[in-house]
Amino acid sequence: MPSAPVILSGTPGSFARDVFHERHPKLVQQVLDALPYGPSERVAIAELLAESTDGVLQPLSISAHDHQQWLEWGEGLFGRPWGDAPFLWAESYFYRRLLEATGYFRPGTWQGIDPFAPFKDAELSGPAVAAELAALGDLPSGFTDKRAAALLSSALWGNRADLSFQITAEAGGSIASDLVADDSESLWAELERAKGGRVCIIADNAGRELLPDLVLVDHLLASGLAAQVVVYVKPQPYYVSDAMMADVLATVERLRTATTAAAATIGERLWRAMNSGTLVIRTHPFFCAPLPFHDMPADLRSEFTGAAMTILKGDLNYRRLVSDQLWLPTTAFTGVASHFPSAVTALRTLKSDVIVGVDAAVVAQLDSAGTPWRTNGRHAVIQVDLRR
């Protein structure tokens, strides 16, 4: 496997450093504004913010259920500045520490309370999702290539505010030009070749991102492209809006109770699919580990083995698939993704520095534009490794 420098958290002028020094302070304030945490929780959150920006890494409390696990994952890092840690590790640890500060795991009144639930709930019940549900009726009917392409595009772009089911159904050059790598034909061809198999989807965010993911799941099942779809979600709150089982249930219910017939029909089919076991929701502690998928434990690896295709959603899953390293963007996707135990597709909008599998001419064009194309969320990839 090729190698490249690991992305660190504190490199001056880097996107990773900005996450800790600009994004996290805003996030912490939003969390404090969203829920009426008491003095002890507020103090703990403030201490975490100060430590993660200007202090050194401290281990979890010895009373934490995963204290020993994090000591092993962070061997050699504790006592050093946060900026010395790999970005993927440090960002994951920040969210684990935020749960500790809010009392998510501790016995008490805040136990099990998702600190990000207000954000998720507001988005799912908001006007943007209502418009998305209404737009489902504007999609091409049946199992046409045009409908499939629109659903895949919607799942790819997730919560980008200017793209909805309706707009992607009328997809034009502006959307296509924002794709810096597009293996969608290979994806559909492989799903057709392996028709009737098991498709796995590793979900990313809840709300406007999970909604099109589940609509795509419905299409795979209803069209017969998949006999079973297994959706993997996080076991605990993570990265602000990452989907958990509660978010899946809320999204299916939002579809079922929609006033538009197309959305309600999809919601009912998803409900029945869960009843019958053709749609299965699973989770695993590894999905909140600060490690790349290359280090996936054997029990989880066996779940993906034999799948016709595994679709990875979002930026974080991409970073975990190819490793959070400063690859040359022309590095072959298959060269860094082939360790995955099944054929794999990455659906990812670019929101961090790591990127592979982009044609040299495209890279030159993007670089010459002078915009932060790797991190601004305006570009995306559909990349496939068929493991043949």
N, C-alpha and C positions, 0 to 999 in steps of 0.2 A: 504493500500500500504506500502511495506517495506521502510526503510529509510537508508541513508548512508551520510557521510560527503560531503558537496558541494565542488567541486574543485575550489580552489582560484587561482588568477592570480600570486601571488607573493611568493608562498611557495618556500623557497630556495632549489635548486637542482631539481625542478619539471619541467616537460615538459611545463607546462603553463608559467612558468617564462621565460623559454628559448624562447618561442614564442615572448614575448615582448622585450626581451633583445638581441636576436640574429636574429630571423626571421624578425621581423618588420623593424629593421634598414636596412637590405638588401632589403626588399620590397620597402621601401621608396626611396632608391637610384635607384632601377629599375624604379619606377614611374617617378622620376625626369629625368632619362636618356631617357625615352621612349617618353616624350612629352615636348615641349618647354614652360613650364610654366614660367610666368613672375616673377619679384622680389617679389610681394606681395604674390603670391601663394607659392613660394619657402620658404619664411619666415614662412608662416603659417604652412606648412608641417613640417619644422624643429622644430617649437615650439611644435607642436603636438607630435613629436617623443621624444623631451626632457621631456615633461609633462608626457607622458605615460610610460617612463622608470624610471624617478627620481622625478616626481612631484606628485601633488594631482589632483584629478578629478575636472575638471571645466565643468560647464553646457554649453550647446549650446548657441550661441548668441540668445538674446531675439528676434531677427528678423527672426530666423529660423522658418520655417513653423511648425516644430514638437518640438519646444522648450518645450512647456508645457507637451507634451507626454513623453519626455525623463526625465523631472523633476519627473513625476509620476513613471516611470519605475526605476529611480535611487534614489528614496527617501531614505535618510539616507546614501548615498554613496558619494555625492558631498562634496568636501573639505577633503576627506580622500585619502590616497595613492592608486594609481591604483592597487597595489598588494593586497589590502584588498577586492577588488571586486570579485564576482564570475567570473570564467574564461569565461563562456558563455556570460555573460553580458558585461564584459570589452572588449572582443574581438569584439563583435558586435558594441559596442560604438566606438571603435577605427576606424572601417571602416566607421561608420556614420560621425565621425569627419574628416576623410580623405576626404570624399566628400565635407564637409564644407570648408576645407582648399583649395581644388582645384576649388571651385566655381561651383560645379555641380548643385546646386539648385539656386544660386544667378543669377539675371538678369545680363547678360553680355556675353562676347565672349566665356567663358568656360562653360556656362550653358548647361547641357545635354551631356557634353563630358565625356564618360566613361574613367576613368584613366587607366583601365586595358585593353581597346580595343586593343592596340598594341600587347599585349601578346596573346590575343584570336585570332586576325587576323593572326599573324605569325604562330600559331599552326595549324589553320584550312587550311592555304594555304601551309603548309610545307610538306616535304617529308614523314614524318611519317603518316600523314593522307592519302597522295597519296598511300602509301603502304597498308594502311588499306582498302581503296576503291578497290584496285586491288585484295586484298585477299578475298573480298566478293564473287568473282567468284569461289573460291576454297571450299566454304562451301557446305555441302550436300544439294541437291535440295529438293523441296517439303516440306511438313510439318512433317518431321520425328522427332523422339525423339532426334536423334543425332544433327540435326540442331538446335532444340530448346535449347538443352543443351549448344551448342557452343555460341549461341546468348546471353543466360543468363550469361554465364561465361565472355563473352566480356563486357557486361554491368556492371558486378560486378567489374572487374578489372580496367575498365576505362582507365586511362592514364599510367598504369604501362608499362614501355618502352619495356619490354621483352615479352609482351603478346599482340597478335593481333588476328584478326578474324582467320587468317590462323593457328596460333599456337593453339588457343583454339579449333579449329575444329579438331585438332589432339591431344586433351587434354590427357596428361599423368599423371603419378603419382606425378610429381613435383607440378602441379597446385593443384591437389586434396589434397596433403599433407599440402598445405598452407591454406586450409580452416579449421578453428578451430571449426566451427559449420556449418552444411549443412542440411537445411530443404528443399532443392530444390524439392524433391519428393512431399512433402506436398503442395508446391506452385503449381506445375503442376497439381496435383490431384484436388486441389480446383478450379483452373481455368477451368479444364475440367468439374467439377461438376456444376459450375455456368456459363457454357458456354453461350456466347451471352449476357453477362451482361456488366456493365460499369467498366472499370479498370482505376484507377487514378495512376499517377506517379508524385512524387515530385522530380523534377530534382535537380542535384547538379551542376557540372561544365560544362562549354562549351567545345568546341574543341573536343579532342579525347575521352572525356567522354560522351558528348552529342551525338556524332555520333552513337555509339553502342546502346545508349538508344533509338534513333529514329528508328534504324533498328529493335530493339526488338518490338517497337510499331507497325511497319509495319507487323511483324510476327503475333502479337496478332490479328490484324485486318484482315489480309489476310487469316489466318487460321480459323477465326470465333470464336476463343476463347473469343474475345471481340467484342461487337457490337459498342462500342464507347470507345475511350481512351481519357482521359483528362490529359494533361501534365501541371503541375504547375511550373512556373519559378519565378525568383525574379523580383520585380518591379523597382529595381535600382541596380547599381553596388554594389557588396557585396563579401567579402572574395576572392578577387583577380579575380577569373575566374568563379564565379557562373553565370549560364545561365539566360539570359533575352530573351524577345521576339525577339530582333534583332539577337541574337545568334541562335535561332531556325530557323529563316528565312535564315540566312547565311548557316547553316548546310544543310537544305533541298536543297538550291540552289547548294551547293557543291556536293551533291549527284546527283541532276538532270543533272549537267553539267559534270559529271565524264565521262572519256573515256571508262570505263568498263561498259558493258551492265547490269550486275547485279546491280551495284550501281545506274546507271541512272534509271533503272526500279523501284527500291525502292523509289528513289527520286520523280519520277512521281506519284507513288501510294500515297505517303505522301502528295504531293501537292493536289491531287484530294480528299484525305481524309479530308484535311482542307477545301476545297471547299464545300464538302457535309456535314460537321459537324460531321463526324465520328471520326475525330481527332480535338480536341479543345485545345487551349492553354489558360491558365488562370493565373492570379496572384492575390496577395492580400498583403496589407501592412504588415500583420503579418509575412510573410516570411522573413522580415528583422527586426523583433522584437527580443530583447534579452531574449526571454522567451521560456520555453519548450512547446511542443505541448499540454501538459496537460492544459495549459492556453489559448488554441485556442478560439477565439471569436465564438459566436453562429452562425453567418452567414457563417463562413468558415467551422465550424463543420458540418453544414447542407449539405454542398456540398459533403462531404465524406460519409455521412450517406447513406446507401443503395448501396454503391459501392461493386462490387463482390470482389475486392481486391484493396488495395492501396500499391504501391511499393515505398518505400523511398530509394533514392539513396544517398550514400556518408556518410562521417564521421559526418558532421555537423547535418544533419537530424537525424542521429542515436543519437547523443548527445541530441537533442531536443526531440526525442521520449522517451528515457528512463530516461531523466534528467541527467545533467552533474555532476554526483556524483561518489564518490569512492566506488562503489558497490563491494562486493565480486564477482569475475568473475563467480562463480557458481550460483549466483542469477538467478532465472528462468526468461527468457525473457518475458514469458507471464505474470509474476507477475508485471512487470513494464511497459509493453506495452499495457495492456488490456484496458486502458482508451481511446485508439484511437477509433473513431466512426465507423470504418469498420475493416474487416479482414486486416491485415497489414503484409507486408514482408519488411525486411531490407536487402538491398544489400550494404555492407559496407566493404571497406578496412580499416584496423585499423591504424589510424593516430593520436590518442589521447588516454588518459589514460582510459576512461570509457569503460567497457566491461561487458556484462552479458551473461548468457546462455551457458557457456562453461563447458564441462565435467571436473570433478576434475582431472582425470588422464591426460587429455590434458593440463590443467593448470600446473600441476606438471612437465610435460615434457618440456613445453615451459619455465617455470621459471628456470629449471635446466640448460637450454642451455645458460643462462646468456646474452641473447640479449634483446634489448628493443622491444619485440615482440608486445607490445600494441601500439607503436608509429611509427615504421619504415616502415609501408606500405607494408610489405612482407606477411602479413596474412589477412584473410578476413572471413566474416560470411555471410551466407544466413539464416536468422531467420524468422520464421513465427508464427503469432498468429491468429488463425482462429475465435476467439470470439464465440465459441459454448458453 
